[in-house]
Amino acid sequence: MGESKKHVGVLGLGRMGAALAGALLGAGHDVLVWNRSPLKAGPLLDRGARLAATPAEAASADVVLSCLSTYDSQQPVLAAAAPKVLVNLTSGTPEQARGVAKWAASEGIDYVDGVIMAVPQGIGTPQAQVLYGGSEATFAAHRDVLEVLGRPVFLGEDAGLAALYDLALLGMMWSTMAGYLHALALVGTEGVRPEQFTPMASAWHSAVGGFLPGIGDQVASGDYATDVSALDINAAGLAMLEETSRAQGISTAVPAVLRELFARAVAAGHGSHAIASVIEEIR
Ligand code: NAP
């Protein structure tokens, strides 16, 4: 790849770190890898990666990506590495990311915090998206490397932003999955099999996704007027879902938390408003 070839260090060769290093090798970069258990580097060495004996050796690269399991496991490795430029791809909280940013600034390390919105098998494909926050100059300087991993999206100079987006998006995913599993359990009480129900659930999920921009507009404007579906009938529906779940002998955990939240919003005077008004009870 000629002049754009870079020396890239990768700290951590778990499922994700190995995928990152593999994509970088595929793009022709010179990849220096380090892992606590060096044997995991084998397949990457076969593809042309070089093995660093220590984190500091890997940190001699132009830019270092770190992808360890947690911030706690990562910090001693980062301290030992002391890279010039660090892109941290370990998942954590915004406060943890800001903590590393503060440490990096005190060490004179250019720092970008990223979160990977993909599974390892998606790395290097157009489906992978990676969110970044922190130093925009550092992001821009190494965008060529980051583009290899997945579509890079820069969110802002706050190093905690990527982790905040990550948790917000994962929260939506977990809520959706929990709702789906509750639905499967509920119809399952009458012998409906997942393969019978899932096509309908999948289409319904897409339709519900279509409501999001409208809900977002209402939250942005604070105008919760609706001629479509008021909160009170939705709150009543949730009470029916909870009652039916109990009657069918399954857990009420998923609907109970939503029923309680919607009921609080109704009690606060939002019964005739749109569902978007529930945000007033969440904030
Ligand atoms: P993983 O397969 O469990 O790998 C964990 C990595 O951390 C390994 O390289 C492991 O080294 C290293 N590690 C753990 N404790 C360590 C310690 N005390 N000192 C040094 N190294 C240590 O995890 P993963 O799936 O690659 O995930 C890595 C990060 O990517 C996580 O923060 C995860 O949330 C994030 N992520 C993962 C996915 C995914 O789908 N997998 C998606 C998005 C984001 P050893 O090999 O020596 O054990």
Boltz pocket constraint, residues with backbone or C-beta under 6 A from the ligand:
constraints:
  - pocket:
      binder: B
      contacts: [[A, 12], [A, 13], [A, 14], [A, 15], [A, 16], [A, 17], [A, 35], [A, 36], [A, 37], [A, 40], [A, 67], [A, 68], [A, 69], [A, 70], [A, 72], [A, 73], [A, 74], [A, 77], [A, 89], [A, 90], [A, 91], [A, 92], [A, 116], [A, 117], [A, 118], [A, 119], [A, 120]]
      max_distance: 6.0
